[in-house]
Amino acid sequence: MAELDYEGFWGETLRQLRTELGEEEFTAWFTDIKYLRSGKNSVVLGFPSNLHRDKVKARYQNGIKAKLKKLAGGDIALEFEIVPGSKAEETNNPVNIAADSTSHSSESPSVKKPHKKNHPHMRDDFTFEKYIIGENNNFAANAAIAISRNPGTAYNPFLIYGGVGLGKTHLMQAIGNYIHESSEHKVIYVTSEDFLNEYVLAIREKEMPAFKNKFRYTDVLLIDDIQFFQEKEQIQEEFFHTFNTLINAKKQIVVTCDRPPSELKKFNDRLISRFEQNLRVDLQPPRYEVRCAILKSTAESHGVVISDEVIDLISKNISSNIRDLIGALKTLICYTEIMGQPVTLDIAQQKLRDIFASRRQANLSIEIIQKVVADYYSLSSNDLKGKKRNQKIVYPRQLSMYICREMTDFSTTEIGEAFGGRDHTTVMHSIEKIQGLLITDPSLDSTIENIKRQIKELNAKS
């Protein structure tokens, strides 16, 4: 397991010491001390001389350790190293040989920044280089790249939302991997479930200070699937305070969600307000051309040749999300590796038949809802998906969208796509419209229940 980085705690300790000691005493003893690194439950500090080290140990060591313990929630040992000639204005790297020199003679040692290890909690293949950009995600990708280059400045917080399998986690981790690789910023990636589990454990073990400091003294916090915080008031409250601490310190926050903030049920209004005040990007299902590009890129990364006709077959049969698209391709890649032969169109159709059928079944619920509602109002499903806006069609269309949201787990983005490619805001407006009518027209409730019953009956038969 990766060791904790206590640099943030050391910075806060210095801030407290400056306040307590006054500027003159603090400058005399602490401005030439350098944070070098973290060990296992320890902080390693660099001193310009033995004399300086001994004076600080004698006068301030106990106070420093007490502050670090309070911040970290446990004992932190202090280790001391002598770094001759070190000054506060130099870099925190104890080896700083001719860092600004333009000379590259063989007599001078080469100073090269070591390649960082991959982040322990993020996939190393989730990078910008492997993220296929198309019309559905162009704005989101460019915003993510801008954030990765200047975290904590613009677009903070950054919310990425969209349906399942559209690449939210890939884009978020691409930000994290770029920052982790190209800077000294501390990056934390965590799923909402893990954040919740750590919170519960911290309460049970009485280690809340350590929990708070872990997430509040980081440079970049990435939290996946915040919709799982719904109806959990305590964790929302804790996240709210973590959120505020990081934003006030100009640290970057990136979160993902499967729906717009306004659709989060029983969610802290203050958090929703903050998410809506800054940048939110909506990932849409990829178009045919992008789906083909994703498949070709994935095949190339595995060193496998897949014919264009097979790529076309997969792209036309799976359009809802990237995860299922790549999953189907990997089924064929496994076949080529095991059988040692290329995939023909006939083999692809045979091997993917069940996958194609399951995807149609998974999307069937919206089609069934459309059919039942259309039949109930003597319309066709195409009327509900079409562009006509007379009241005879608009009302059943709004009702269909409302029932889709009630009876399925599809996001408003996915529902809008099933209704002729409408924007998610149109779906939200339709839902709100029906909710308002339910208040003023009590008979509507029984109508909806009747339609739901018919939907369940038809679904059971299909």
Secondary structure, 3 states (H helix, E strand, C coil): CCCCCCHHHHHHHHHHHHHHHCHHHHHHHHCCCEEEEEECCEEEEEECCHHHHHHHHHHHHHHHHHHHHHHHCCCCEEEEEECCCCCCCCCCCCCCCCCCCCCCCCCCCCCCCCCCCCCCCCCCCCCCCCCCCCCCCHHHHHHHHHHHHCCCCCCCCEEEEECCCCCHHHHHHHHHHHHHHHCCCCEEEEEHHHHHHHHHHHHHCCCHHHHHHHHHCCCEEEEECHHHHCCCHHHHHHHHHHHHHHHHCCCEEEEEECCCHHHCCCCCHHHHHHHHHCEEEEECCCCHHHHHHHHHHHHHHCCCCCCHHHHHHHHHHCCCCHHHHHHHHHHHHHHHHHHCCCCCHHHHHHHCHHHHHHHHHHCHHHHHHHHHHHHHCCCCHHHHHCCCCCHHHHHHHHHHHHHHHHHCCCCHHHHHHHCCCCCHHHHHHHHHHHHHHHHHCCHHHHHHHHHHHHHHHHHHHC
